[in-house]
Amino acid sequence: MVTNNFSQTLREILEISPSFSKEVSNNPPMEKREILLQELSDKIRNFLSSQNLDTQLLRVKHGGRQSNYSPVAWVRIFDPEHAPTAQSGYYVVLLFAADGSSVYLSLNQGTSEFRSNAMRPIMKDDILLNRAATARAALNNWSSQVIAAGSTLIDLRGESAPVGAESKRRIKNYELANIYTYQYKLTDLPSDSDFTTDIEELLVLLRVLENADLSIPTKFVANRPGQDETSARKRLGARQGRQINERIRRLIELTAEDRAVDHYEENGWKVTRVGAQKLGYDLRCIRESTELHVEVKGTTSKGLEVVLTPNEVNHCRQYLHMALVVVSQIEIREDEQLGSKGAMKIIEPWIIDDSYLTPSQYSYRIPKDTVMKN
């Protein structure tokens, strides 16, 4: 078994990071960093190849230097069909904090737009935050370690870097655009096994975002003589993201609903389950002369976003007494039995603030005069 010793290369890059200077000539620390980034890219590329993850479809590229150096070095893993540049699409990227304290393995996205005849950093926080929220909602039907325990926050320590406002904005955009991430601190770098497993996990989720369906063979798994695609796919997702089937989905929903029912009954409410009636809420709670409608959401993730139907949104806007119960980090064991009942958050009263609502789907009516062709 080949040992890549990823942690040593990660450590050396982090240790150089505080010596950042954007000078192009006569800059030994940054020249050394460039060599190390190339070395790390080669190691990742070799790993992908050794695991039969087709490097003709997945590319690896490092950066942190254009006309001069950037305080945040990066190594990006991407499918050029979906993310030809770092400015667009989804990709997996290693981002090194400017002060050398941490490196983040992030499922991220493009953070630039065409403005003033050039690609420039997006200036509105909400655009990137909403895109990240939409991506996490698309992963709602998947279970993985990074979704359950990973972070959605990145701190690249770019505030004090000796660069201009536009460069600092680019650094901030990496932070805002993060979907899920693993943080590796300089004092606690991962083993080769943990690091490569984390990469594989995020690649599964990357493909979910690109295809929204992994029931078909992922392009990342190339045909290998003597090995069918099913076993290759199983290896890729063995400890990583797996689609939640209908039985597990129902178990998650019932676990969350049971917790909500227990909470309101313990607080003196008479509770009726009405979710099957598609009224736009799940529980009708009555106490004395007050009627409260409760929407319940269950998830194996941290519950940072939940998916609402148009019916649920409309009912919340129209009915005065609403509550939202989110039961997050529900644990489903490998035998598909309930492990942990998760943690419960309650928003009461629940009034939808449009700034927290991200439209992700529209219904389009085909014009009546559209010509039909055989």
N, C-alpha and C positions, 0 to 999 in steps of 0.2 A: 504493500500500500504506500502510495506516494504521500509524503507529508509536505504541505505547502508552506507551513509556518506563517499563516496569514497574520497572526497576532504580532509577530516581530516587525513585519512591514507596516502594519497599522501603527504600532508604537513609534517607529522611527519617523513616520510622517507627522504624527501628533507632536512629537518632541521638537520638530523643526518649526511647526506652525507659529509659535510666538516670535520667531525671528523674521516674520514676514516683512518684506520690502517689495514695492512694485517696480523698483529699478530693474531694467532689462539686462544691462551689461554689468559685468564684474559683481555677480551676486551669488556666491557659492551656496548659501543655504537654500535659495530657491531653485538653483540648478540641481542640487541634490534632491530636493523635493520632487522635481520633475522626473528624475531617474527612478525614484521610489514609486511614483504614481504609475509609471510605465511598467515597472516590475509587478505591482499589484494588479494592474489590468491584465498582464500576461498570465498571472496565477489564476485569476478568475476565469479567463478565457480557457485555460487548460482544464480547469475544474468542470466547466460546462461541457467541454468536449469529452472528458472522461466519463461523464454521467449521461452521455448520449443526448444532451440537450443541444439541438442543432445550431451550431454557430453560424450557419448561413442565414438563419432567421433571427438569431439573437446576436447582437453586436455589443462590444465592450469598448468604451471610450473614456479617457480621462481628461480633466480640464482644470481650470484655475489660472489659465494664462491665455491671453489673446495678444494684444499689443504689449501689455505688461502683465504682471502677476496679480492674482486676486488673493485676498486673505482666506478665502474658503476654497480649499481644493476639493475636487469631486471625481468619482468614478461612476459612470452611468452604464447600466445594462438595459438594452432597449431593443425593440423590434422596429427596424427602419420603416416598415410598412405603416405602422401606427404612430411612431414618434420619430420622424426623421431628424429632428433637431431637439436640443434641450428646451426650446421655446414652446413646444407643442406636444400634445398627447400625454400618455401615461408611461412611466418607466420606473425602474428600481435604481436607486442611486445611493452611493456612500457620500456623506457630507461631513467634512472635517471642521469642527469648531475652530474659530480664528485663534482662540487662546490655547488650543491643544488639549483641552480638558476632556473632550469626548468626540467620538465619531458616531454618526447616525446612519443606519441602514434603513432607507426610507422608500416607501411606495409613494411616489410623488407625481407631479404633473408640470406641464409647461407653464411658465409664469410671465411671459412677455406678450406684447401685442404690437401690431404695426401702427406707428404713430410718428408724425413729423418725418416721414420718408425713411424710417429705420425701425428695427425691432427694439422696443424699449420696455422696461419693466412696467407691468400693470400697476397703477397707482391707487386703485380702490381695493381696500382690504376685503370688502364684502364679496367681490367677484371671486377671489381665490378661496375664501372661507366657504362660500356657497358651493363652489365646484367640489371642494373636498367633502363637504357634507353629502352632496349628491353621490359621489363615489362610494362613500361609506354606506349609504342607503342601498346602493346596488349590490353591496357585499353582505347585505342583511341576511341572506339565505345561506351563508357559508359559516362554517365553524373552523376556527384556527387559533393557534396560540397567540398570534399577534393581535387578532381581533379581541380575544378575551383579556389579554394581559398587557399587550403592547401600549405604547403611548401615542397620542395624537399631537403631542407638543414637542417642538424642537427649539433649542436655544443655541444658536451658532456664535454667540458672543461677538457680533459684528459692530456693536455700537461704538466702541472705542478704536476700531481699526482705522489706520491713516489713509482713508480713501474718501472719494467724493460722495455726494448725496445719492447719485444714481446707483453707484456700486453698493452703498448701504441698503438702498431699496431692493436691489436684487437679492441680497442676503436675507432681508426680511421676508421677501416673497417666497423663498425656499421654505421658510418656517410656516408661513400661512398656508401654503399649498400642500403641506404634508397630509397624507391620508392615514397611514399607520407607520410606526417606526419602531425599531429596536435601537436603544441607546447603549453604546459600549464606552464605558469610562476608561480613561488612561490607566487607572488603577485596577481595572477589572475587565480586561480584554478577553474575548471569547476563544475557546478552543477551535481548532479547525473543524471538528465535527459540528459544534454548535453554530459556527458561522456559516458553513455551507448549508446546513439544514434550514437556517433562517433565510438564506438566499432562495432556496427552493420554495419555501413557503410563500414568500412574496412574489415569486414568479407565477405561482398558481393563481394568486389573487390578481396579478397583472393580467393574466389571460382571461380571467373572469370579467374584468373591466373592459377588455377589448372585444370579447365575444358574447358576454353575458350568458354563456352556455358551455360547460365543460363535459356535457354528455357525449360530445364528439371528441375524437383524439386531439389533444393539443398539438399545435405545430412544433412546440418546443421538443417533442419526443420524436426523434428520427427512427426510421426502420433500422433495426439491427438484426443481422442474420442470427436465426435461432432464438429470437426473442419477439413475442407478439406484442402489439401495441398496448393491450390491456395490462399486461404485467409491467410494462415500462411506465404506463400512466399510474399504476398502483404504487410503484416505487417513488415516483415524483411526489405523490400526495400522501405517502404513508403516514407522516406525522404532521402533514401540512393541511392546508384548507380542504375541506370536504363539504359537499353539498348536503344541506339538511333535508332529509326526506320528509314526506308528509306525516308519517307517524311521529317522528321527533318534533316536527313543527307543532303538531297538535299537543304533544306533551309539554312543550314550552309554553304554549298559549294557556293550557289548563293550569299549569303551575303558577303562572302570573295571575290568572283570574282567581284561583283559590286563595292566594295571598291577599289580594285586594278584598275579596269577600270576607275573609277572616278579620281584616283590619276594620272594615266598616261595621260588621256585626258586633265586634268588641266595643265599638264606640256608639252602640245603641241604634244603629240603622237596621231597618228591615230591607234585605237585599234580594232582588230578583235578577236572574241572568237573562238578558234579552239579546245577546250578540247574534244569535241565529236569525233574528228578525230583520237584521240589516237596517237598523234605525239610525245608525251613525254613532252609537255608543254601546257599551257592553253590559253595564250594570245600572239598574234603576234602584236607587236607595231612597227610602222614605223614613223620616223621623219627625214625629208630630205633624206639623203642617208644611214641612219643607220636603221637596223632591229634588234630589241630586242625581245627575246623570254622570256616569264615570266611564271614561275610555281607558282600556287596559292594554298595555303593550309589554310583551315578554321578549327577551333577547339573550343570547349567550355572550354578546359583546358588552362593552362598558355602558351602552345605552346613551351615547352622546347625541345620536340622532335616531328618530323613529320614523317609520313610513306611515303617512296618513292618507286615507282615501278622500276623494272630493266630498263624499257623503259625510265623513267625520269632520272635515274642515267646516263644511256648511252648517252642520248641526251645532258645532261649538260656537260659531258666529251668531247663530240665531237663538240659542237657548241660554238663559241667564245663569243658571246654577250648574256649572260643569267642573269636573275634576279629571286630571290625567294621572294615571298610575303607571310608572315604568318599573318593571322588575328586570334588572340587568344581571349579567354574569351568572345566569343559570347554567349549571354544569350538567352535561349529559355524558355519561361514562361510555367507554368503548362498546359495552354490551347494550347500549341504547337505553339504559335505565337512568333515572334521575339521580344525580349526585348531590349538588348543592342547590338550594332553592333561590339562591341569588340575593341581591340587595334591592330594596324597594325605595323608590323616590315618588313623592306625591306633590303634584302641583294643584293647589286648591285655594282660591278659585282659579280655574284655567281659562284665560283669555288669550287668544292667539294674537301675537304680535307679528305683523307681516314681515318685519325685518328678520325674523327667525324662521320664516317659511320659504323653502327653496322649491320653486316649480321644477318638476323633473319629467313631466309627461303632459302631453296635450292631446285632446281629441280633435281631429280635423275632419270636417264634413266635405265630401267630394261634391263639387258643383254639379247641379242637375244637368247642365248642358255639356258635360264632358263627353267627348266622342269615344265610344267603345270600339276597340279593334280586336279582331279575332287573331 
